[in-house]
Each structure stands twice: as structure tokens, then as C-alpha cells.
């Protein structure tokens, strides 16, 4: 395995409280750093994020991109995808963290001709940890999903949706049947008071926008491709 197959992309804005744990988990992998890259886009943070990022700047597989102005998550993700040089892209949010064997498992299946690879995850709350087994589409999250760069380029990357990941997944899955689920719980999705997607009002608005763009029939047409509904 001489050619790198995976780039982990991290888009970060004012997440200094959690960023160090995130980056430590990304670089403390059971797989050698020579097998994966990490690209972090800092979206003009105004907190202590850059000091934390600079602590890791000498990592050989790490590239730091600093936006000159705040441009938002979607545009930042698309910049990171464009700058990547590997076959697969995996998002990790800067307030989350990953298992020590995260890259190991995704790397293994990236060599098996799959185009859409995803894993189960854990939700980290203040006083509890919940295992989430992905058995339907709405349990997918924006992270812990490996996507082919060439397909992302074909569909034009992320678009400006509140549920930007669901919009991306539906467009992406129209291009491939090669899907694989890793049954391990490899991603740690943190719930905290600043999670926008926890707000009921935000979710109502996001699903309203999503359902307006996608008719039920177009979503149902994917049932035969992926057992996530």
C-alpha cells in the first residue's frame, strides 16, 4: 500500500474547546500516517483555534488552509475536496473525534472497489454515550462516510443546504451501487449546547427545505440501492 487512499478533511470555526482532542485522535491512529492525509480548513476563527492547530503543524501528512474571510462550511468543504490528492474523502467535524482504528478500517475497504463506505458511531453526551447503529438514511451523519473524490467532482461537491450532507448523499448515490457498511463504532459524535442541529426549530427548517427540493418518489427510488430507510 504505497499510494495514499484517504484524506480526512476537517472544517473548523471557533471550536478551540474541542479541537485538540479531535486532532489528537486523527493523528493517533493505529495506521501509519504515510497511508492517509489530513486537511484542515480554518474558517477565519477568532478564538484560540490557530494556536491549537499550530501545535500539530509539523505532522508530515497535515495541510493547514486558513481562509482569509469566513466563507461557511459548504465552501470550506469544497476547497478541501479540491485540494485533496487521494481517491477517498472522509469528513471529521472539529468538535468530534475518532477511534484509534478509524483509518485502519476505512483503508481496508477502500481497496475493495466500494464507492460509499460508512460506519456506525457513538453519540457523546454530557453524562452518557449512546451507540448508533445506522439502519436508515436519517441516521447517517456528515462524517464517518468515505466518498470517492471523482464522484464528488462529477456532482459538483456540496451545495448550500442546511442538511448539506443529505443533499450530497442523494445526488452521490445516484451514481453508484457500490456501498459498504462497517459495523464497528468508529466515530464519536459530540452533542453539546452549541450543536445547531440539536435545535428543534433548526431541524424543522432544514427538513422543510430538503423536502421541498426532493420529492418522496426520488428518495424512495434509492431504496433498492441502499438499505438505509
JORA-V459949 format. One record per helix or strand. SS is the DSSP state (~ for helix, > for strand). FROM is the first residue (numbers start at 1). TO is the last residue. If there is no record, write none. Layout:
ss->(SS,SS)
from->(FROM,FROM)
to->(TO,TO)
This chain:
ss->(>,~,~,>,~,>,~,>,>,~,>,>,~,>,~,~,>,~,~,~)
from->(6,16,33,36,49,62,73,88,97,102,116,129,137,145,149,164,179,196,200,216)
to->(12,27,35,42,55,66,83,91,98,110,124,132,139,148,155,173,190,198,213,220)
